[in-house]
Structures are given as structure tokens and as C-alpha cells.
């Protein structure tokens, strides 16, 4: 078994996984309407169970249209739109990140339009209290974070709340992707109030535009607690009622992930909470958390709040909340990918070019694994020199498979060659290179990061396909250095592999292709050097 056959097997397996994922997505059952919740609007979560004497009736509110007034909030980080119909964030632009298709425009993370919905909602549960459908009023239509201000507060007053006066308060911070969302509840009645607050994200299941089918990334909810750690919640599982969220947690958060970016509701570090995820109308899903509010006596004021993070997914988010850095999805090789990206980012701090940093990191990894690679290439070189003898044996025993295998094993023993010697050292390296692959794919730092010349975005495809073509040529050179498989069919497959890979890599981000090209070129140099030395040594021994 040689590296070409092993590589073909790995690629074939990877392709099967991709095809299966796409087939299951295309053949999902049609979305059926969900049963009506106890409240008239199914987007309002059910009120958590309380002791019998303290339960308040759920709010009987109808879903209202989004025709309220638009409030625009601008900071150095965000341009947000809050609608007075519900007091929800219906649009959120990240001013320091650009759209993939048009870098002259800021990236829109949250939005509500005809074919796509992704919004942040919140409300109160309890008789007469405002849900995310209630009407609010504000002191103005535009708010700006002024020069010298560290934070900006936007206050909305709920209309027609009966015996409670409710104010919804948004607090934006300079240089931050955090938004504090809180409620101030004044009990103007004669009986105590025991409300709950909910904070949710509503999104359709459509992946973010521009995501390649060849490099699929996760889109959907995720939840984290100290006890059960990070857990993705697939949209398909929500629809089939197969979701098992943490029960009775006193910590953790819930959010919504898409490639490079995340939004998450972050309640206080400690305290009771209830997570939920459910199917709404059409293709919409909600994921959120319910927080209890302390008992509010007549004439008293109660407060409750949670923090919304809406921005790039980065490993340093663990400084904001435990486990939030896991929203950078490195897959099952996170334990390897995390230190690799840490090293890559430190190289970039020195070089200030992510493309050059990828090259240098690949060189470092190849140096670390040089002894293993050398052992592999020596074994392959010996196999190449042994090819004429193997071909002779094959012709001699072409009609007897058992004798053929026995003769080949005898030859390996005589020549002291392990036929798997070229594969085993490389197998040890595969997890490292796959981990680096996912680290490059998942890192928002490479989004719109230029390399040089025509490559102005390492997260996008090479516009002129130069790197994929170099990739194909490098694979062709590698195939010439490797011994030909004895099977004619396998030999033909090895010849067309460079062409197939070139076409496939047309759709890969330039950063990933750059990594593969550098890795191939270094492998060619190593293999040529070792093969040449092996051939010289063999000739020298023959002369002696």
C-alpha cells in the first residue's frame, strides 16, 4: 500500500460523507406546521413551572406585524435597528467586518427580510407583561455613541402594560460586541408579581450565502453548560423533537452559529435558567433561555438582564464567557487545531501577513515531522527500486494469486522492506494536517485577509485558479516520484488524480489551497532528496 492509494481512500471517504450530508439535506421531509402553543403566538416560550400559588397566567398576546417605528443605534462597532413593535433587534450591521460579496458594505449579521430571518428577541412572561410582540415607545429615532462616551443607553417604554410599568433598556459599549438587554419592572398594582424573562434568537435554517458545499460548515443553535460542555443543536433534531437540552442548569449560555460569526445570549454567570429550542412557523426556529425574576412587591421595582454577544467567533471569547470560544468550530481535532492556530496567530503578529504565516507554519510542521517523512520516503524509494522485480514476479505467477502473494512477501523479507513502511509514518501526521486545515477554514481572522497580488481574500476562492493549478502540477510531480501501483486500474486513477484535485480545489478558499500547495512542494523536495540519496547508496553498494 502506498501513499497515493491511502490518499485516494481518504478522499473517497471524505467525498462520501459530503454526498451523504447533501443527500439527507435534499431529502428532508417537508416542514409541517407546529401545533399551537398554549399562548396564541407559538414564538412565545411556555412559562416555567412555579409553585402552584405563585403561577401567573401566560400572556395572551397576538403576534403583531413589524410595522412599528425603526430606532437606529450607531456605535463604533454596530449599526443596529430596533423596532418599537416588540422592541427587538431586527437588523445588526458589524461595521468592522465586510460583506463577502461586496466589501464596500458592512456585514449584516442580524436581519429580517422576505427570504431570510435572523433576529434577537426578548420579552416577559406573566399576566399583562410585554412579550416580544408588545408595543414600545422611545425618546427618539436615532442614537449615536458620542466621542468620549464609553457606553450608550437606549430606553424603550412598554405601552398598555396594565398594573406594571416596564422599561426595556439596551446598553451598547464602545469597542465591544456585547449588548446588555434588561428590564425594569415597577409593580403599580396591589398584588405581588413573579414574572420571568426570556431571551431568544430566531433564525431560518438556510446556511449563510457563499458557503461552499465542498467545505461545509455548521449553521444552527448551540448550548453550553459547565456540566455538559459545548453541544450543537441541529435544526433537523429540533424539528423531530430529538433535542435534549441541559436540565436545571445554574450556568451556561445558548446561541446561534454560522460560518465565522456567532450570536449568543449570556445570562449572569450563576443562577437558575431554562434553555429551549423549538420549531416555529415555516422554516423558522427559535433558541433561547428563560430567567426567573425575583418577586416584586406592590410599589417595588424588579430588574432582570442578559447580555447579547453578536460578532466574530474567536477562541479568545472564553474571556467573555466560559465555552464561548468553542464556537470556533475546529471539529473533532480541536485539541490539535487550537494550539496550531495559536502558533499561526503568533507568527502573524510578527509577519503581519496571514498568507506568509501559513507558509511558515507549514514549514515548521514539516521540519518537526521530517524524521517520520524521511522514513516514509526511504521505504517508498526502496519500493520504487524493487518495482522491476515485483513486475517479474507478477508475470511469473499471474494465474495463481496465492503463490504471487507468497513470492512477494519472500521478496520483501529478502530485501528487508516493510510494504507498509511508506504509510505508517504518514498516518501519524494526517491528524495534524487535517487539524491545520480546519483551523484555517474556521478562523475569521483570515476572512478578507490579503496575501499578495491577485489574492486579496484568503477565505475566498482564487479568482484566477492559479493556486489550484499549481496544486495539480505538484500532485503530478509527486505521482512521478512514487512507484506505480501494480494494478493497471490503480495506475490510471493515480494519473487522473491531479486533474480531479485541481478541479475540486477550484472551490476551496485560497488559504486552504495555499497550505496544500506549500505542503506538496515541501513533500516533493523531501522525497526527491531522499529518493536520490537512496538511489546513490544502492548504486554504491552494487559497485562494491
MARVONU-44433 format. One record per residue (C-alpha): residue in one letter; x, y, z. Coordinates in steps of 0.2 Angstrom, whole numbers, plus 2048, in hexadecimal, padded with zeros to 3 digits. Layout:
MARVONU-44433
A	X	Y	Z
...
//
This chain:
MARVONU-44433
X	800	800	800
X	807	811	7FB
X	803	823	7FF
X	7F9	826	7EF
X	7ED	817	7F3
X	7EB	81D	805
X	7E8	82F	800
X	7DB	829	7F3
X	7D3	81F	800
X	7D2	82E	80C
X	7CB	839	7FE
X	7BE	82D	7F9
X	7B8	82B	80B
X	7B8	83E	80D
X	7AE	83F	7FD
X	7A1	832	803
X	79E	83C	813
X	79B	84C	809
X	78F	843	7FD
X	786	83B	80B
X	784	84C	814
X	77D	854	804
X	772	845	801
X	76A	846	812
X	768	858	811
X	75F	857	800
X	754	849	806
X	74E	850	816
X	73C	84F	819
X	731	85E	815
X	72F	86A	823
X	71F	868	82C
X	716	875	836
X	719	873	849
X	70B	871	855
X	705	881	85D
X	70D	885	86E
X	702	889	87D
X	705	89B	879
X	6FE	8A2	869
X	70F	8A5	861
X	71A	896	861
X	729	8A0	860
X	726	8A5	873
X	72E	897	87E
X	724	88E	88B
X	725	896	89C
X	730	88B	8A8
X	727	881	8B5
X	726	88A	8C6
X	71F	885	8D7
X	70C	884	8D4
X	707	894	8DE
X	713	89F	8D5
X	70F	89A	8C3
X	70A	8A9	8B7
X	700	8A6	8A8
X	709	8A6	898
X	708	8B6	88D
X	6FA	8B4	881
X	701	8BF	873
X	6FF	8BE	861
X	70E	8BF	855
X	70F	8D1	84F
X	717	8D7	83E
X	728	8DF	83D
X	721	8EF	838
X	726	8F9	847
X	732	907	847
X	745	904	843
X	752	90A	850
X	763	90B	849
X	772	909	855
X	784	90C	84F
X	794	908	859
X	7A6	905	853
X	7A2	8F3	852
X	78F	8F2	84D
X	782	8F9	843
X	772	8F2	84B
X	75F	8F4	847
X	753	8F1	855
X	741	8F0	850
X	734	8F8	85D
X	728	8E9	858
X	730	8DD	864
X	73F	8E7	869
X	74A	8DA	860
X	75A	8DC	856
X	754	8D9	844
X	765	8DE	83C
X	777	8DE	842
X	785	8E4	837
X	797	8E0	83C
X	7A0	8EF	837
X	7B2	8E8	838
X	7AE	8D9	82D
X	7A9	8D9	81B
X	79D	8D0	810
X	7A4	8C1	807
X	79D	8C7	7F6
X	79F	8D9	7F8
X	7AD	8DF	803
X	7A7	8F1	802
X	799	8ED	80D
X	799	8E7	820
X	794	8D6	824
X	782	8D4	829
X	781	8C6	836
X	76F	8C8	83C
X	761	8CD	830
X	74F	8CA	82C
X	74B	8CA	819
X	73F	8C0	80E
X	74A	8B1	80B
X	755	8B1	81B
X	752	8B4	82E
X	75F	8B5	83B
X	75A	8C0	84A
X	75C	8C2	85D
X	74C	8C3	867
X	748	8C4	879
X	739	8C6	884
X	730	8C3	895
X	725	8B5	89A
X	717	8B9	8A6
X	705	8C0	8A6
X	705	8D0	89D
X	718	8D1	89A
X	71F	8D6	889
X	726	8C8	87E
X	730	8CA	86F
X	720	8CF	866
X	71B	8DD	871
X	71C	8EF	86C
X	729	8FB	872
X	72D	90D	871
X	73E	916	872
X	745	928	874
X	74C	929	863
X	74F	920	852
X	762	921	851
X	76F	91F	85F
X	782	921	85C
X	791	91C	867
X	799	92D	869
X	7AB	930	869
X	7B2	92D	87B
X	7A3	923	880
X	7A7	911	886
X	795	90B	885
X	784	90F	87D
X	773	90C	885
X	763	90A	87C
X	753	909	886
X	742	903	87F
X	732	904	889
X	725	8F7	887
X	713	8FD	883
X	703	8F6	88B
X	70B	8EB	898
X	6FD	8EC	8A5
X	703	8EC	8B7
X	716	8EC	8B3
X	721	8F9	8AB
X	72E	8F1	8A1
X	73D	8F9	899
X	749	8EF	88D
X	75B	8F5	88E
X	768	8F2	880
X	77A	8F6	885
X	787	8F7	878
X	79A	8F8	87C
X	7A8	900	872
X	7B4	8F4	86A
X	7A9	8E5	86F
X	79E	8D8	867
X	794	8D7	877
X	782	8DE	879
X	77A	8DE	88A
X	767	8DC	889
X	75D	8DE	899
X	74C	8E2	8A0
X	747	8ED	8AE
X	736	8E8	8B5
X	72C	8F3	8C1
X	71E	8EB	8C9
X	710	8F8	8CA
X	702	8EB	8CF
X	6FD	8E4	8E0
X	703	8D2	8DE
X	715	8CC	8DC
X	71C	8C8	8CB
X	727	8B9	8C8
X	72B	8BA	8B5
X	738	8B2	8AA
X	742	8B9	89C
X	747	8B0	88C
X	755	8B4	880
X	755	8AB	86F
X	75D	8AB	85E
X	751	8A7	84F
X	759	8A1	83F
X	754	897	82F
X	75F	887	82B
X	766	88E	81B
X	779	88E	81C
X	782	89E	81A
X	784	8A3	807
X	795	8A0	800
X	798	890	80A
X	7A0	883	7FE
X	799	871	7FE
X	7AA	86A	7FC
X	7AF	872	80D
X	79F	871	817
X	79E	87A	828
X	791	879	836
X	782	885	836
X	776	884	845
X	774	885	858
X	780	880	865
X	780	87F	878
X	78D	87F	886
X	78D	87A	898
X	79B	876	8A4
X	794	865	8A7
X	790	85F	895
X	79C	86B	88C
X	79A	871	87A
X	78C	869	870
X	785	86D	85E
X	772	86C	85C
X	76E	867	84A
X	75F	86F	842
X	759	85E	83C
X	75A	857	84E
X	74F	866	854
X	742	862	846
X	742	850	84B
X	741	854	85E
X	751	84A	861
X	75A	858	86A
X	75F	855	87C
X	765	866	884
X	76D	867	895
X	761	865	8A3
X	760	871	8B2
X	771	87A	8AE
X	777	888	8B9
X	784	88E	8AC
X	787	88E	899
X	781	897	88A
X	778	893	879
X	77B	89A	868
X	77A	899	855
X	789	895	84B
X	78E	898	838
X	79E	898	82F
X	7AA	8A4	838
X	79D	8AD	843
X	792	8A9	852
X	784	8B1	85C
X	781	8AB	86E
X	777	8B0	87D
X	782	8B0	88C
X	779	8B0	89D
X	782	8B4	8AD
X	78F	8A8	8B1
X	785	89F	8BF
X	772	89D	8C1
X	763	892	8BC
X	75F	892	8AA
X	755	888	89D
X	75C	885	88B
X	750	881	87D
X	750	87E	86A
X	741	87C	85F
X	73A	87C	84E
X	72F	88C	849
X	725	88F	83A
X	72C	88C	828
X	73F	889	829
X	742	893	839
X	749	88D	849
X	74C	895	85A
X	759	891	867
X	759	89A	878
X	75A	89B	88A
X	74D	89F	898
X	753	8A8	8A8
X	748	8AA	8B7
X	745	8BB	8BE
X	746	8BD	8D1
X	735	8C1	8D9
X	72F	8D3	8D7
X	724	8DA	8E5
X	717	8E7	8E2
X	720	8F8	8E0
X	731	8F0	8DD
X	73C	8EE	8CE
X	744	8DE	8C7
X	752	8DD	8BB
X	758	8CF	8AF
X	765	8CF	8A1
X	770	8C4	896
X	77E	8C8	88A
X	77D	8C6	877
X	78E	8C2	86E
X	78D	8C4	85C
X	79D	8C4	852
X	7AB	8BA	84C
X	7AE	8A8	853
X	7C0	8A8	85A
X	7C9	89D	867
X	7CC	8AC	873
X	7B9	8AD	876
X	7BC	8A2	885
X	7C1	8B2	88E
X	7AF	8B8	88C
X	7A6	8A8	891
X	7AC	896	894
X	7AB	88B	884
X	7A7	89A	879
X	7B7	897	870
X	7B1	886	86B
X	7A6	88E	85E
X	7B6	88E	853
X	7B2	87D	84C
X	7C2	873	84A
X	7B8	863	849
X	7BE	853	852
X	7D1	858	851
X	7CE	868	85C
X	7DC	862	868
X	7E8	863	85A
X	7E1	871	850
X	7E0	87E	85E
X	7F3	87E	862
X	7F7	87E	84F
X	7ED	88E	84D
X	7F4	895	85C
X	805	893	854
X	7FF	899	843
X	7F8	8A9	84B
X	808	8AC	854
X	812	8AB	844
X	806	8B7	83C
X	809	8C3	84B
X	81B	8C4	845
X	818	8C2	832
X	808	8CC	830
X	803	8C1	821
X	7F8	8B2	823
X	7FD	8AA	813
X	810	8AB	817
X	80B	8A5	829
X	803	895	822
X	812	892	817
X	81E	893	826
X	813	889	831
X	812	87B	824
X	825	87C	823
X	827	87A	836
X	81B	86B	836
X	824	863	828
X	835	865	832
X	82D	85D	841
X	827	84E	838
X	837	84D	82D
X	83D	83D	835
X	82C	834	832
X	82B	83B	820
X	83D	835	81D
X	839	823	823
X	82A	823	818
X	833	829	808
X	841	81D	80B
X	835	80F	80B
X	82C	816	7FB
X	83D	818	7F3
X	841	806	7F7
X	831	800	7F0
X	834	80A	7E0
X	845	802	7DD
X	83C	7F1	7E1
X	82F	7F4	7D3
X	837	7EA	7C5
X	839	7DB	7D0
X	827	7DC	7D6
X	821	7DE	7C4
X	82B	7CE	7BF
X	823	7C4	7CE
X	812	7CA	7C8
X	815	7C4	7B7
X	81C	7B3	7BD
X	80D	7B0	7C9
X	7FF	7B9	7C0
X	7F3	7AA	7C0
X	7F6	7A6	7D3
X	7F2	7B4	7DF
X	7F7	7AA	7EE
X	809	7A6	7E7
X	80A	7B8	7E1
X	807	7BF	7F3
X	813	7B2	7FB
X	821	7B6	7EE
X	81E	7C9	7F1
X	820	7C7	804
X	830	7BC	802
X	837	7CA	7F8
X	832	7D7	805
X	83B	7CC	812
X	84B	7CA	807
X	84C	7DD	804
X	847	7E1	816
X	839	7EC	810
X	829	7F0	819
X	81B	7F2	80C
X	812	7FD	819
X	821	807	81D
X	81C	815	811
X	80B	817	819
X	80D	815	82C
X	818	825	82F
X	80C	82F	824
X	7FD	829	82D
X	803	831	83D
X	805	842	835
X	7F3	842	82D
X	7EA	848	83D
X	7F6	857	83E
X	7F3	85C	82C
X	7E0	859	82D
X	7E0	864	83D
X	7EA	872	834
X	7DD	871	826
X	7CF	874	831
X	7D8	881	83B
X	7DA	88B	82B
X	7C8	888	825
X	7C0	88D	835
X	7CA	89C	83A
X	7C2	8AD	837
X	7D3	8B6	837
X	7D6	8AF	826
X	7C6	8B6	81F
X	7CA	8C4	813
X	7DC	8C2	817
X	7E8	8C6	808
X	7F7	8BC	803
X	7FF	8C4	7F4
X	7FB	8C9	7E2
X	7EA	8C2	7DC
X	7E6	8B9	7ED
X	7DD	8C6	7F7
X	7D3	8BB	802
X	7DA	8AA	809
X	7C8	8A5	80E
X	7C2	8A6	7FC
X	7C6	89C	7ED
X	7D5	8A0	7E2
X	7CD	8AB	7D5
X	7D9	8A5	7C7
X	7DB	893	7CD
X	7EE	895	7CD
X	7F0	88C	7DE
X	7E5	87E	7D9
X	7EF	87B	7C9
X	7FF	87C	7D3
X	7F8	86F	7DF
X	7F4	863	7D0
X	805	865	7C9
X	80D	861	7DA
X	802	852	7DB
X	808	84C	7CA
X	81A	84E	7CF
X	817	844	7DF
X	80F	836	7D5
X	81F	835	7CA
X	829	833	7D9
X	81F	825	7E0
X	81F	813	7DA
X	811	80E	7CF
X	804	803	7D6
X	805	7F1	7CE
X	7F2	7F2	7CB
X	7EF	7FB	7BA
X	7DF	802	7C0
X	7E7	80A	7CF
X	7F5	811	7C4
X	7E8	819	7B9
X	7DF	821	7C8
X	7F0	828	7CE
X	7F2	830	7BD
X	7E1	839	7BE
X	7E2	83E	7D0
X	7EC	84E	7CD
X	7DE	854	7C1
X	7D0	84F	7CD
X	7D8	858	7DB
X	7DC	868	7D1
X	7C9	869	7CD
X	7C4	865	7DF
X	7D0	872	7E6
X	7C8	87F	7DA
X	7BA	881	7E7
X	7C5	881	7F7
X	7CB	891	800
X	7DB	898	7FA
X	7E3	896	80C
X	7DF	883	80B
X	7E6	881	7FA
X	7F6	88B	7FF
X	7F9	87F	80D
X	7F7	870	802
X	802	877	7F5
X	810	87B	801
X	80E	86A	809
X	80F	861	7F8
X	81F	86B	7F3
X	828	867	803
X	823	855	802
X	82A	854	7F0
X	83A	85C	7F5
X	83C	850	804
X	837	841	7F9
X	843	846	7EB
X	851	848	7F7
X	84F	838	800
X	84B	82E	7F0
X	85B	834	7E8
X	865	830	7F7
X	85D	81F	7F8
X	861	81C	7E5
X	873	822	7E7
X	876	816	7F6
X	86F	807	7ED
X	87A	80A	7DE
X	889	80C	7EA
X	885	7FC	7F2
X	883	7F3	7E1
X	894	7F9	7DB
X	89C	7F3	7EC
//
